Every structure is written in C-alpha cells, then in structure tokens.
C-alpha cells in the first residue's frame, strides 16, 4: 500500500506520467490519498466522485479543486478494483484526465 501524501506535501515528482502504459502507477498514486477518511465517510466520498463522473461523462468537465480531483481519482481506483477487471477505454481517459489536472494544480501551486 502506498504511503499517504497530503495535498500540501504533493509534488510533481509524486505524480506518474498520465498515459495508458502507466495505469498501474496511476492506480498506486490514487491510493496515496484516502478519500473516505478525507471526506469523512464512504458515502460522502462517493457523492463527490459520482457527481463528477457524471459531469465528465456529459460535459468532459473536471473538478476545479485538488481535493475533489484526488477524491475522484481515489474513488475510481477503488470502484474499478471492486469490479476486478481492467479499465475500459472511457475509464482510462478519465483517469488520465484526472492525473493531468492534478499535475497542473500542483505545478501551479494551486492546493485549494
């Protein structure tokens, strides 16, 4: 299990390249954040992640906050782990978009 990294301590060096060849690294990175703990419960984490997944599917928009981005990435990793099969193409694109958005936030030192 990867060690947890707080948003304030996250650096671009912690974030893996966002492409299909690095899916394992992306999933491990997702687990450096605990959305259940951060959001206070499974249900609260799921509410945020499910709302943003629907927005992504309809409008291709992502959260604007680092907290929401990491919550979504964490929850999607847990969701697909529960499915016990490989991500489909749409899920891969979502994971990649989340990681790229997280990287941009960290590069711009936008931790909100």
C-alpha positions in Angstrom: 0.0 0.0 0.0 1.5 3.4 -1.0 2.2 5.9 1.7 -0.3 8.8 2.1 0.6 12.2 0.7 -1.2 15.3 1.9 -2.2 17.8 -0.7 0.2 20.4 0.8 3.1 17.8 0.5 2.3 16.6 -3.0 5.0 17.4 -5.6 5.1 16.9 -9.4 7.6 14.1 -8.7 4.9 12.1 -6.9 2.6 12.2 -9.9 3.1 9.4 -12.5 3.0 10.1 -16.3 -0.6 10.1 -17.4 -0.9 7.6 -20.1 -2.3 4.1 -20.7 1.2 2.5 -20.3 1.4 3.7 -16.7 -2.0 2.6 -15.4 -0.5 0.6 -12.6 1.5 3.6 -11.4 -1.6 5.8 -11.7 -3.7 3.4 -9.6 -0.9 3.3 -7.0 -0.8 7.1 -7.0 -4.5 7.2 -6.4 -4.0 5.3 -3.2 -1.7 8.0 -1.8 -4.9 9.7 -0.8 -7.7 8.3 1.3 -11.0 9.8 0.1 -13.0 8.0 2.7 -11.0 9.5 5.5 -10.7 12.9 4.0 -14.4 13.2 3.2 -15.5 11.6 6.5 -17.2 8.5 5.0 -17.6 6.2 2.1 -21.0 7.9 1.2 -19.6 11.4 1.2 -16.6 10.3 -0.9 -19.0 8.5 -3.3 -21.3 11.5 -3.6 -18.4 13.8 -4.8 -16.9 11.2 -7.1 -20.2 10.1 -8.7 -21.3 13.7 -9.3 -18.1 14.5 -11.0 -18.0 11.3 -13.0 -21.5 12.2 -14.4 -20.2 15.7 -15.2 -17.2 14.2 -17.0 -19.4 11.8 -19.0 -21.8 14.5 -20.1 -19.6 17.6 -20.5 -16.0 16.5 -20.2 -15.5 18.8 -17.3 -13.4 18.1 -14.2 -13.4 19.4 -10.7 -11.5 22.7 -10.1 -10.2 21.8 -6.7 -7.2 19.5 -5.9 -9.2 17.9 -3.1 -12.1 16.9 -5.5 -9.7 15.7 -8.2 -7.9 13.4 -5.7 -11.2 12.3 -4.3 -12.4 11.3 -7.8 -9.1 9.5 -8.7 -9.1 7.6 -5.4 -12.8 6.6 -5.7 -12.4 5.5 -9.3 -9.4 3.3 -8.4 -11.5 1.7 -5.6 -14.5 1.3 -7.9 -12.5 -0.4 -10.6 -10.6 -2.5 -8.1 -14.0 -3.7 -6.8 -15.1 -4.6 -10.4 -12.0 -6.9 -10.6 -11.3 -6.3 -14.2 -9.3 -3.9 -16.3 -10.5 -0.4 -17.0 -12.4 0.2 -20.2 -11.2 2.9 -22.6 -13.6 5.6 -21.2 -12.3 4.9 -17.6 -8.7 5.1 -18.8 -9.4 8.5 -20.4 -11.0 9.7 -17.2 -8.0 8.5 -15.0 -5.6 10.2 -17.4 -7.6 13.5 -17.4 -7.7 13.5 -13.5 -4.0 12.9 -13.3 -3.2 15.6 -15.8 -5.4 18.0 -13.9 -3.8 17.1 -10.6 -0.4 17.7 -12.1 -1.5 21.1 -13.4 -2.8 22.1 -10.0 0.5 21.1 -8.3 2.6 22.8 -10.9 0.7 26.0 -10.3 0.8 25.5 -6.6 -3.0 25.6 -6.5 -3.8 23.5 -3.5 -7.4 24.6 -3.0 
